[in-house]
Amino acid sequence: MEALWGWLVIGVLAMSLASTVTQDVCRAPDGRAGAAGTPGRPGRPGLKGERGDPGAAGIRTGIRGPKGDEGDPGPPGHPGKMGYPGPNGPLGAPGIPGPKGTKGNPGNINDQPRPAFSALRRNPPNVGNVVIFDAVVTNEEGRYQSHSGQFVCGVPGFYYFTFQVVSKWDLCLFIMSSRRGQVLRSLGFCDTNSKGLFQVLSGSTVLQLQQGDQVWIEKNPAKGRIYQGPEADSVFSGFLIFPST
């Protein structure tokens, strides 16, 4: 049996060798290409490819549709910050007058302030240019100071002041007023006397004063000689006309 298989293998090898030799020595040229066969059946679908790049935007060709119905109101938003105040509005019309008030208590003239003074020159000290009227005739509420010749306001209001001064010489006098040490007004009055006779120089004014204001008479140093003797008197007076409201 083994001998039989040995001969069989030798035979197959011999045939293979003979076929190879024949192809190398006796091979004929290739023939013409045959006619195309009929198309085969469609193959199975391939695997899904990768996603491509986005294409260019298309041209809008549609017509804009009509406006849709109004939607439901949304919920209220959060309150905003307070704005700047606006300008003041125009003045309103006058209101209706209120009811008449109750009748007040009767006034008493004795309760009203009434500062008033009048003073003469008898034996005045010589104090600069201030004309001092040292002999007090009346000094209601004590606002005139005989030692300085000044009236000091205690009740704000309108006051009347006047003077009559006797002299035999040329004379110029001034009604002076001050507030907190600053001179407010200076009203001058002058008289020329060439005959050496008694003449009276007078002047007056109305002043609005505040509490603490001062009023006095002052002379011109060059024309300020005043008669002093028993034959005639010089006087300085003042009083409150009405207080300030």
Residue pairs with C-beta under 8 A, 6 or more apart in sequence:
113 141
113 154
113 155
113 240
113 243
114 140
114 141
114 239
114 240
115 140
115 141
115 143
115 153
115 154
115 155
115 239
115 240
116 138
116 140
116 141
116 237
116 238
116 239
116 240
117 136
117 137
117 138
117 139
117 140
117 143
117 144
117 151
117 237
117 238
117 239
118 136
118 137
118 138
118 235
118 236
118 237
119 133
119 134
119 135
119 136
119 137
119 139
119 144
119 146
119 235
119 236
119 237
120 133
120 134
120 135
120 137
120 233
120 234
120 235
121 131
121 132
121 133
121 134
121 135
121 165
121 226
121 228
121 233
121 234
121 235
122 134
122 135
122 228
123 134
123 135
124 131
124 132
124 133
124 134
124 149
124 228
125 132
125 134
125 147
127 148
127 149
129 218
129 219
129 220
129 221
129 224
130 148
130 149
130 150
130 216
130 217
130 218
131 149
131 165
131 173
131 216
131 217
131 218
131 219
131 224
131 226
131 236
132 146
132 147
132 148
132 149
133 146
133 149
133 217
133 234
133 235
133 236
134 146
134 147
134 149
135 146
136 144
136 146
137 235
139 146
140 239
141 154
143 151
143 152
143 153
143 154
144 150
144 151
144 152
144 238
145 151
145 152
148 216
149 216
149 217
149 236
150 214
150 215
150 216
151 161
151 214
151 215
151 216
151 238
152 212
152 213
152 214
153 159
153 209
153 210
153 211
153 212
153 213
153 214
153 215
154 211
155 211
155 240
155 243
156 209
156 210
156 211
156 243
156 244
157 208
157 209
157 240
157 241
157 242
157 243
157 244
158 206
158 207
158 208
158 209
158 240
158 241
158 242
158 244
159 206
159 207
159 208
159 209
159 215
159 238
159 239
159 240
159 241
160 204
160 205
160 206
160 238
160 239
160 241
161 175
161 204
161 205
161 206
161 207
161 215
161 236
161 237
161 238
162 202
162 203
162 204
162 236
162 237
162 238
163 173
163 175
163 202
163 203
163 204
163 217
163 234
163 235
163 236
163 237
164 200
164 201
164 202
164 234
164 235
165 171
165 173
165 200
165 201
165 202
165 217
165 226
165 234
166 198
166 199
166 200
166 226
166 227
166 232
166 233
166 234
167 191
167 193
167 198
167 199
167 201
167 225
167 226
167 227
168 193
168 196
168 197
168 198
168 199
168 225
168 227
169 193
169 196
169 223
169 225
170 190
170 191
170 192
170 193
170 223
171 190
171 191
171 193
171 199
171 201
171 219
171 220
171 223
171 224
171 225
171 226
172 188
172 189
172 190
172 191
172 219
172 220
172 223
172 224
173 188
173 189
173 190
173 201
173 203
173 217
173 218
173 219
173 220
173 224
174 186
174 187
174 188
174 189
174 217
174 218
174 219
174 220
175 185
175 186
175 187
175 189
175 203
175 205
175 215
175 217
176 183
176 185
176 186
176 215
176 216
176 217
176 218
177 183
177 184
177 185
177 207
177 209
177 213
177 214
177 215
178 184
178 213
178 214
179 210
179 212
179 213
179 214
180 212
184 213
185 207
186 218
187 203
187 205
189 201
189 202
189 203
190 201
190 220
190 223
191 199
191 201
193 199
198 227
198 231
198 232
200 232
206 241
207 215
208 244
209 215
215 238
217 236
219 226
226 234
227 234
